[in-house]
Amino acid sequence: MAMFTPRQISREISGNITEIMLQTFADRVLVLVTQIGKVGNLIQASIPPTIPLSPAPASDPSRPNHRPLPPPPPAIQLTSLLGTAASQHMQTLHSLYAAQIATIVWTEKSQGGLEALRRSVVVGLALKKSDGNEDTGVTQGEKTLFESVMEMLQDLLAQE
């Protein structure tokens, strides 16, 4: 199996060092997101090659530094490969992360042809325990982390 040079990025988000590593293979793309130095829960995202991908919506002039995210396609298939989230709330968040990360990888033009191949994307998530719970829904901290991770991934993919 052919392997390509891994890329990585690290930033502090809400007081936690967050790292993303991207490794492309001939048949898959691996994206690891960690705040605890582990691989974590592995989820594979795949989509049939005939399903169209929607581009990200136009930028909002009131948020000039914010890059809109492309919407994950309804036909995306998520398969848990290894591990599980600690709660149903975290499982839902992990699914959202995996779908959005895969969609960004598939649609990012600077990635040089990954979209055309529609490789499966395996996402590893090892995030610090969330401050949310089943009753409160998604917290502001979870929203901030999600947006920051997606911005980091976009920056990583934009690197030459």
Secondary structure, 3 states (H helix, E strand, C coil): CCECCCEEEEEEECCEEEEEEEEEECCEEEEEEECCCCCCEEEEEECCCCCCCCCCCCCCCCCCCCCCCCCCCCCCEEEEEECCCCCHHHHHHHHHHHHHHHHHHHHCHHHCCHHHHCCEEEEEEECCCCCCCCCCCCCHHHHHHHHHHHHHHHHHHHCC
